[in-house]
C-alpha cells in the first residue's frame, strides 16, 4: 500500500486531492435545494477526474473490456435516472447503493488471492469489506423489494428468527476471523455468501415506514466498505470518498431516525425482540365528513392563511403543478400560503423540496416542521395533499402505535382541515389516521391531481 502511493506520480496525487475537494464541495452544496444542482455537477466532475487519473496511473490491462463495462454501466445509469419517477427515487437510491457495496466486496474478494504474507491490517480490511459490502448489497435488495412492492411492506419474521439470525451472525463473524487468519479465497467466498444471508435477515423484519432509514444506514455501510477497500488498494482517494459517504450516511441515518422518533437499534432489531415496526393495513368503517370541490373552494376562498401539507400521494399523482396553480389562485385573493414540509415527507429527506421545485414553488414558502408547528393554531385551513403518517395524531401516544413518538406536523391544531385522499386506505405505517375522524376535518376523495384541478376551477368561480 505504501509502495503504491510512493510510485504514483506527484501530479496524479495532486489530481486526486482536487477530486477529493470536489467531493467535499459537492456534499456541502447538496445541503441546500438552491445549490443542489451545482453540487451534483461538482461531484460528477470530481468522479470523472478520479476515473481518468486512475487510468493514467494504473495503465490497466484489458483496457477495452474495462471501457466496455464502463460504457454499459453509464448507459444503464442514464436510462434509469431519466426514466425513474420521483416516487421511485428511494428504491433507486437503494439499488445504486447496493451495487456500490457489491463492487467493494468483489474487489476485496479479488484481492484475497494476492494477500500472501500481507500484514494483519490488510486482512482485516479485506474481511471487513467483504462482510459489510455483501450485507449492504443484499439488504439494499430487500429494501428495494419492499419499496417497489415486490415484497410485503410489513415486517417479515422467519420462524425462530432469534436463533436463525443469531446463529447466522456468529457463523459469519467466525468466517471473517478464519479469513483474517488464513487469507483463503475459498473462505472469502463463503464469508460473502454468509454475509448476503445476514443482510437479508437484517432487513426483512423492518416495517415499510422505517425502510428509508435502513436505506440510509446501508448507504453508510457501503461507504465504510469502500473506504476499507481504498485502504486495501492503497488508494487515498477511494479511502476519502468512502469515508465521506460513510460519515454522511451515518449522519443522515441519525437525523432521519430522530425525525421519525425512532432508535436505529429498534428499527433493525425490534421485530427480533417481539415488537413490530408496522401496523395492520385495514380500512376503517368509521364515519367521516366529506364534501365536494365547490364547498371546499368556499372554505379556502374565505381563509386568510392556508398551510399546505404535501406528501407521498402528491408525488404519486404528479400533482405538484396543479397544487402550485391552486396556491397562486389563493395568493391572488390575498391569502397567505405556506408549505409545511415534514423531514421525511415522501419517504426521503428533501423529496418534497425537489418535487415542489419542479413546479417553481418559491423556496421561501417552504417551512420546516419546527418552524411551522407553532403557527397552526393561527391557520384558518390546513390543506393535506397525500400526506398521512406525518400528520397522524396517534404519533403523540407514548406507546401502543407503530408511529408512537414520531414527530408530526400539528395539522389538527388548525381551525379547519381539508384532507385530499384517494380512499380510506391507511398510510405506509398501516394504521388508521385519527385526523380523518376529527370534527374539523373535511375529506375530498379522488386523485390528487384531478381534485386540485377541480378546486382551482371552483375557487375561480367563488
C-alpha positions as CSV (number, residue, x, y, z in Angstrom):
1,X,0.0,0.0,0.0
2,X,2.7,2.4,0.9
3,X,4.6,1.3,-2.3
4,X,1.6,2.0,-4.4
5,X,1.4,5.6,-3.1
6,X,5.1,6.1,-3.5
7,X,5.1,5.0,-7.1
8,X,2.1,7.3,-8.0
9,X,3.4,10.5,-9.7
10,X,3.0,13.7,-7.7
11,X,0.8,15.3,-10.3
12,X,-1.7,12.4,-10.1
13,X,-1.7,12.6,-6.4
14,X,-2.4,16.3,-6.7
15,X,-5.3,15.5,-9.1
16,X,-6.7,13.0,-6.5
17,X,-6.6,15.9,-4.0
18,X,-8.6,18.1,-6.4
19,X,-11.1,15.3,-6.8
20,X,-11.4,14.8,-3.1
21,X,-12.1,18.5,-2.7
22,X,-14.8,18.3,-5.3
23,X,-16.5,15.6,-3.3
24,X,-16.4,17.7,-0.2
25,X,-17.7,20.8,-2.0
26,X,-20.5,18.6,-3.6
27,X,-21.7,17.4,-0.2
28,X,-21.7,21.0,1.0
29,X,-23.7,22.2,-2.0
30,X,-26.2,19.3,-1.7
31,X,-27.2,20.5,1.7
32,X,-29.5,23.2,0.1
33,X,-32.0,22.9,-2.7
34,X,-30.7,26.2,-4.1
35,X,-27.2,24.8,-4.7
36,X,-28.0,21.0,-5.1
37,X,-27.8,21.0,-8.9
38,X,-24.4,22.7,-8.8
39,X,-23.3,20.2,-6.1
40,X,-24.3,17.3,-8.4
41,X,-22.2,18.7,-11.2
42,X,-19.2,19.3,-9.0
43,X,-19.4,15.7,-7.6
44,X,-19.7,14.3,-11.1
45,X,-16.7,16.3,-12.3
46,X,-14.7,15.0,-9.3
47,X,-15.6,11.4,-10.0
48,X,-14.8,11.8,-13.7
49,X,-11.4,13.3,-12.9
50,X,-10.7,10.5,-10.4
51,X,-11.5,7.8,-13.0
52,X,-9.3,9.4,-15.7
53,X,-6.4,9.8,-13.3
54,X,-6.7,6.2,-12.2
55,X,-6.5,5.0,-15.8
56,X,-3.4,7.1,-16.4
57,X,-1.7,6.0,-13.2
58,X,-2.6,2.3,-13.4
59,X,-2.4,1.7,-17.1
60,X,-4.7,-1.3,-16.7
61,X,-4.6,-4.4,-18.9
62,X,-7.8,-5.5,-20.7
63,X,-8.5,-1.8,-21.4
64,X,-11.2,-2.4,-24.0
65,X,-13.1,-4.8,-21.7
66,X,-12.9,-2.2,-18.9
67,X,-14.1,0.6,-21.2
68,X,-16.9,-1.6,-22.4
69,X,-18.1,-2.2,-18.8
70,X,-17.9,1.5,-18.1
71,X,-20.0,2.3,-21.2
72,X,-22.6,-0.4,-20.3
73,X,-22.8,1.0,-16.7
74,X,-23.1,4.6,-17.9
75,X,-25.9,3.7,-20.3
76,X,-27.8,1.8,-17.6
77,X,-27.3,4.7,-15.1
78,X,-28.5,7.3,-17.6
79,X,-31.6,5.3,-18.6
80,X,-32.5,4.6,-15.0
81,X,-32.1,8.2,-13.9
82,X,-34.1,9.6,-16.8
83,X,-37.0,7.1,-16.5
84,X,-37.4,6.9,-12.8
85,X,-40.3,8.8,-11.4
86,X,-39.9,10.9,-8.3
87,X,-41.9,8.4,-6.1
88,X,-39.4,5.7,-7.0
89,X,-36.4,7.7,-6.0
90,X,-35.9,5.9,-2.7
91,X,-35.7,2.5,-4.3
92,X,-33.4,3.8,-7.0
93,X,-31.1,5.1,-4.2
94,X,-31.3,1.7,-2.6
95,X,-30.3,-0.3,-5.6
96,X,-27.5,2.1,-6.6
97,X,-26.2,1.9,-3.0
98,X,-26.4,-1.9,-3.1
99,X,-24.4,-2.1,-6.3
100,X,-21.7,0.0,-4.6
101,X,-21.4,-2.4,-1.7
102,X,-21.3,-5.4,-4.1
103,X,-18.5,-3.7,-6.1
104,X,-16.4,-3.2,-3.0
105,X,-17.0,-6.8,-1.8
106,X,-15.9,-8.1,-5.3
107,X,-12.8,-6.0,-5.3
108,X,-11.9,-7.4,-1.9
109,X,-12.5,-11.0,-3.0
110,X,-10.2,-10.5,-5.9
111,X,-7.5,-9.1,-3.6
112,X,-7.8,-12.1,-1.2
113,X,-5.8,-14.2,-3.6
114,X,-3.0,-11.6,-3.6
115,X,-2.7,-11.2,0.2
116,X,0.0,-13.8,0.7
117,X,2.1,-12.8,3.7
118,X,0.5,-9.3,3.9
119,X,0.1,-7.9,7.3
120,X,-2.9,-8.5,9.6
121,X,-4.3,-5.0,9.0
122,X,-4.8,-5.7,5.3
123,X,-6.5,-9.0,6.0
124,X,-8.8,-7.3,8.5
125,X,-9.7,-4.7,5.9
126,X,-10.4,-7.4,3.4
127,X,-12.7,-9.4,5.7
128,X,-14.4,-6.1,6.7
129,X,-15.0,-5.1,3.1
130,X,-16.4,-8.5,2.1
131,X,-18.7,-8.7,5.1
132,X,-20.1,-5.2,5.1
133,X,-20.2,-4.8,1.3
134,X,-22.2,-8.1,1.0
135,X,-24.6,-7.1,3.8
136,X,-25.2,-3.8,2.2
137,X,-25.9,-5.4,-1.2
138,X,-28.4,-8.0,0.0
139,X,-30.0,-5.6,2.5
140,X,-30.4,-2.9,-0.2
141,X,-32.0,-5.5,-2.5
142,X,-34.6,-6.3,0.2
143,X,-35.3,-2.6,0.8
144,X,-35.8,-2.2,-3.0
145,X,-38.2,-5.0,-3.0
146,X,-40.2,-3.6,-0.1
147,X,-40.5,-0.1,-1.6
148,X,-41.2,-1.5,-5.1
149,X,-44.0,-3.7,-3.6
150,X,-42.2,-6.8,-4.8
151,X,-42.1,-7.8,-1.1
152,X,-44.7,-7.1,1.6
153,X,-44.0,-3.8,3.3
154,X,-44.9,-5.3,6.7
155,X,-42.2,-6.9,8.8
156,X,-41.3,-10.4,7.6
157,X,-40.1,-12.6,10.5
158,X,-38.8,-16.1,9.8
159,X,-39.6,-18.8,12.3
160,X,-37.3,-18.9,15.2
161,X,-35.7,-15.7,13.9
162,X,-33.6,-15.1,17.0
163,X,-31.8,-18.3,16.7
164,X,-31.6,-18.2,12.9
165,X,-30.3,-14.7,12.8
166,X,-28.1,-15.1,15.8
167,X,-26.6,-18.3,14.5
168,X,-26.0,-16.8,11.0
169,X,-24.3,-13.8,12.6
170,X,-22.0,-15.9,14.7
171,X,-21.0,-18.2,11.8
172,X,-20.4,-15.2,9.6
173,X,-18.1,-13.5,12.1
174,X,-16.3,-16.8,12.6
175,X,-15.8,-17.0,8.8
176,X,-14.4,-13.4,8.9
177,X,-11.9,-14.4,11.6
178,X,-10.8,-17.5,9.6
179,X,-10.3,-15.3,6.5
180,X,-8.1,-13.0,8.6
181,X,-6.0,-15.9,9.8
182,X,-5.7,-17.8,6.5
183,X,-6.2,-15.4,3.7
184,X,-8.0,-18.2,1.8
185,X,-10.0,-17.2,-1.3
186,X,-12.5,-20.1,-0.6
187,X,-13.1,-18.8,2.9
188,X,-13.6,-15.3,1.4
189,X,-16.3,-16.6,-0.9
190,X,-18.0,-18.4,1.9
191,X,-17.9,-15.2,4.0
192,X,-19.6,-13.3,1.2
193,X,-22.4,-15.8,0.8
194,X,-23.0,-15.9,4.6
195,X,-23.0,-12.1,4.7
196,X,-25.6,-12.0,1.9
197,X,-27.8,-14.0,4.1
198,X,-27.2,-11.8,7.1
199,X,-28.2,-8.8,5.1
200,X,-31.5,-10.3,4.1
201,X,-32.2,-11.4,7.7
202,X,-31.3,-8.0,9.0
203,X,-33.8,-6.1,6.8
204,X,-36.7,-8.5,6.4
205,X,-38.2,-7.7,9.9
206,X,-38.2,-3.9,9.2
207,X,-41.6,-2.4,8.6
208,X,-42.2,-0.3,5.4
209,X,-42.4,3.0,7.2
210,X,-38.9,2.6,8.5
211,X,-37.3,1.3,5.3
212,X,-36.0,4.7,4.2
213,X,-33.9,4.9,7.4
214,X,-32.5,1.5,6.7
215,X,-31.6,2.7,3.2
216,X,-29.6,5.5,4.7
217,X,-27.9,3.1,7.1
218,X,-26.9,0.7,4.4
219,X,-25.6,3.6,2.4
220,X,-23.2,4.3,5.3
221,X,-22.3,0.6,5.3
222,X,-21.4,0.9,1.6
223,X,-19.2,4.0,2.3
224,X,-17.3,2.2,5.0
225,X,-16.7,-0.9,2.8
226,X,-15.4,1.4,0.0
227,X,-13.2,3.2,2.5
228,X,-11.8,-0.2,3.6
229,X,-11.2,-1.2,0.0
230,X,-9.4,2.0,-0.5
231,X,-7.1,1.2,2.4
232,X,-6.6,-2.3,0.9
233,X,-5.7,-1.0,-2.5
234,X,-3.5,1.8,-1.2
235,X,-5.8,4.4,-3.0
236,X,-6.2,7.5,-0.9
237,X,-9.0,9.0,-3.0
238,X,-11.1,5.8,-2.6
239,X,-10.4,6.0,1.2
240,X,-11.5,9.6,1.3
241,X,-14.6,9.1,-0.8
242,X,-15.7,6.1,1.2
243,X,-15.2,7.9,4.4
244,X,-17.3,10.8,3.2
245,X,-20.1,8.5,2.1
246,X,-20.0,6.6,5.4
247,X,-20.0,9.8,7.5
248,X,-22.8,11.4,5.5
249,X,-24.9,8.2,5.6
250,X,-24.4,7.9,9.3
251,X,-25.4,11.5,10.0
252,X,-28.4,11.2,7.7
253,X,-29.5,8.0,9.4
254,X,-29.3,9.7,12.8
255,X,-31.3,12.7,11.6
256,X,-34.0,10.5,9.9
257,X,-34.3,8.3,13.0
258,X,-34.8,11.5,15.1
259,X,-37.4,12.8,12.6
260,X,-39.3,9.5,12.9
261,X,-38.9,9.3,16.7
262,X,-37.0,6.1,16.3
263,X,-33.8,4.4,17.5
264,X,-31.8,2.7,14.8
265,X,-31.4,-0.3,17.0
266,X,-35.2,-0.5,17.5
267,X,-35.7,-0.4,13.7
268,X,-33.2,-3.1,13.0
269,X,-33.9,-5.4,15.9
270,X,-37.4,-4.5,17.2
271,X,-39.1,-7.4,15.3
272,X,-36.5,-9.8,16.7
273,X,-37.5,-8.7,20.2
274,X,-41.1,-9.4,19.5
275,X,-42.2,-5.9,18.6
276,X,-43.4,-4.6,15.2
277,X,-42.5,-1.6,13.2
278,X,-45.7,-1.6,11.2
279,X,-49.4,-1.9,11.9
280,X,-52.1,-3.9,10.2
281,X,-53.3,-2.5,6.9
282,X,-57.1,-2.4,7.5
283,X,-59.5,0.1,6.1
284,X,-61.9,1.6,8.7
285,X,-65.7,1.7,8.6
286,X,-65.9,4.7,10.9
287,X,-67.9,7.7,9.5
288,X,-66.1,10.7,8.1
289,X,-67.2,14.1,6.8
290,X,-66.6,14.6,3.1
291,X,-67.5,17.4,0.7
292,X,-67.2,18.4,-3.0
293,X,-64.8,20.8,-4.7
294,X,-67.3,23.7,-4.6
295,X,-67.8,23.6,-0.8
296,X,-64.1,23.3,-0.1
297,X,-63.3,26.1,-2.5
298,X,-65.6,28.4,-0.5
299,X,-63.8,27.3,2.7
300,X,-60.4,28.1,1.1
301,X,-61.6,31.3,-0.6
302,X,-62.5,33.0,2.7
303,X,-59.4,32.0,4.6
304,X,-56.6,34.4,5.5
305,X,-53.9,31.8,5.9
306,X,-53.6,28.3,4.3
307,X,-50.9,25.8,5.2
308,X,-50.4,23.1,2.6
309,X,-49.0,19.8,3.7
310,X,-47.7,17.8,0.7
311,X,-47.0,14.1,1.0
312,X,-46.3,10.9,-0.9
313,X,-49.7,10.9,-2.6
314,X,-48.9,14.2,-4.2
315,X,-45.9,12.7,-5.8
316,X,-47.7,9.6,-6.9
317,X,-50.3,11.7,-8.7
318,X,-47.7,14.1,-10.1
319,X,-50.0,16.9,-8.8
320,X,-47.3,19.4,-7.9
321,X,-48.2,21.8,-10.8
322,X,-51.9,21.6,-10.0
323,X,-51.1,22.4,-6.4
324,X,-48.9,25.4,-7.4
325,X,-51.8,26.6,-9.6
326,X,-54.2,26.4,-6.6
327,X,-51.7,28.3,-4.4
328,X,-51.3,31.0,-7.0
329,X,-55.1,31.3,-7.2
330,X,-55.2,31.7,-3.4
331,X,-52.4,34.2,-3.3
332,X,-54.2,36.3,-6.0
333,X,-57.1,36.7,-3.5
334,X,-54.6,38.0,-0.8
335,X,-54.4,34.7,1.1
336,X,-51.1,33.7,2.7
337,X,-50.0,30.3,1.5
338,X,-47.2,28.3,3.3
339,X,-46.0,24.7,2.5
340,X,-45.3,22.7,5.6
341,X,-42.5,20.1,5.0
342,X,-42.0,17.1,7.3
343,X,-38.4,16.0,7.4
344,X,-39.2,12.6,5.7
345,X,-42.2,13.7,3.6
346,X,-42.3,11.5,0.6
347,X,-40.2,8.8,2.4
348,X,-36.9,10.6,1.9
349,X,-35.4,13.9,3.2
350,X,-35.7,16.6,0.6
351,X,-38.2,14.7,-1.5
352,X,-40.9,17.3,-1.3
353,X,-38.5,20.1,-1.8
354,X,-37.4,18.7,-5.1
355,X,-40.9,17.9,-6.2
356,X,-42.2,21.4,-5.4
357,X,-39.1,22.9,-7.1
358,X,-40.2,21.2,-10.3
359,X,-43.4,23.3,-10.1
360,X,-41.4,26.5,-9.4
361,X,-42.7,26.9,-5.9
362,X,-40.7,29.7,-4.2
363,X,-38.3,28.2,-1.7
364,X,-39.3,31.0,0.8
365,X,-42.8,29.4,1.0
366,X,-41.4,26.1,2.3
367,X,-41.4,25.9,6.1
368,X,-39.8,23.1,8.1
369,X,-41.8,21.3,10.8
370,X,-40.2,23.0,13.8
371,X,-40.9,26.4,12.3
372,X,-44.5,25.8,11.1
373,X,-45.9,23.8,14.0
374,X,-46.3,26.8,16.4
375,X,-48.3,28.6,13.6
376,X,-51.0,26.0,13.1
377,X,-53.4,27.4,15.8
378,X,-53.4,30.7,13.8
379,X,-54.0,28.9,10.5
380,X,-57.5,29.0,9.0
381,X,-57.2,26.0,6.8
382,X,-54.6,23.2,6.7
383,X,-54.7,21.5,3.3
384,X,-53.3,18.0,3.4
385,X,-52.4,16.6,0.0
386,X,-51.3,13.0,0.0
387,X,-49.7,13.0,3.4
388,X,-50.8,10.6,6.1
389,X,-48.5,9.2,8.8
390,X,-46.7,12.6,9.2
391,X,-49.9,14.2,10.3
392,X,-51.4,11.3,12.3
393,X,-52.1,12.4,16.0
394,X,-51.6,8.7,17.0
395,X,-47.9,9.5,17.0
396,X,-48.4,11.6,20.2
397,X,-49.3,8.4,22.1
398,X,-46.3,7.3,24.3
399,X,-46.8,3.7,23.2
400,X,-49.2,1.3,21.5
401,X,-48.8,2.6,18.0
402,X,-46.1,1.8,15.3
403,X,-45.5,5.5,14.9
404,X,-45.6,6.4,18.7
405,X,-43.2,9.1,19.4
406,X,-42.7,10.2,15.8
407,X,-42.6,14.0,15.5
408,X,-45.5,15.1,13.3
409,X,-47.0,18.2,11.8
410,X,-49.6,19.6,14.2
411,X,-52.3,19.9,11.5
412,X,-55.1,19.1,13.9
413,X,-54.5,22.4,15.7
414,X,-55.6,24.4,12.6
415,X,-59.1,25.9,12.7
416,X,-60.2,23.7,9.8
417,X,-58.5,20.7,7.9
418,X,-59.1,19.7,4.3
419,X,-57.8,16.2,3.6
420,X,-57.3,15.1,-0.1
421,X,-57.3,11.3,-0.2
422,X,-57.9,8.7,-2.9
423,X,-59.5,6.3,-0.4
424,X,-59.7,5.5,3.3
425,X,-56.7,3.1,3.0
426,X,-54.1,3.6,5.7
427,X,-50.7,5.1,5.0
428,X,-47.4,3.4,4.8
429,X,-47.3,2.6,8.5
430,X,-50.5,0.6,8.0
431,X,-52.6,2.2,10.7
432,X,-55.7,4.5,10.8
433,X,-55.2,8.2,10.8
434,X,-57.2,9.7,13.7
435,X,-57.1,13.1,12.0
436,X,-59.6,11.8,9.4
437,X,-62.3,11.5,12.1
438,X,-61.7,14.9,13.7
439,X,-64.8,17.0,13.5
440,X,-62.7,19.8,12.0
441,X,-61.6,17.6,9.1
442,X,-63.3,17.6,5.7
443,X,-62.3,14.9,3.1
444,X,-62.2,15.4,-0.6
445,X,-61.9,12.0,-2.3
446,X,-60.3,11.4,-5.6
447,X,-57.0,11.5,-7.4
448,X,-54.9,14.4,-6.1
449,X,-54.3,16.0,-9.5
450,X,-57.9,15.8,-10.5
451,X,-59.1,17.1,-7.1
452,X,-56.7,20.1,-7.2
453,X,-57.7,20.9,-10.7
454,X,-61.4,20.9,-9.7
455,X,-60.6,23.1,-6.7
456,X,-58.8,25.7,-8.9
457,X,-61.8,25.9,-11.2
458,X,-64.3,26.1,-8.3
459,X,-62.1,28.7,-6.5
460,X,-62.1,31.0,-9.5
461,X,-65.9,30.8,-9.6
462,X,-66.3,31.8,-6.0
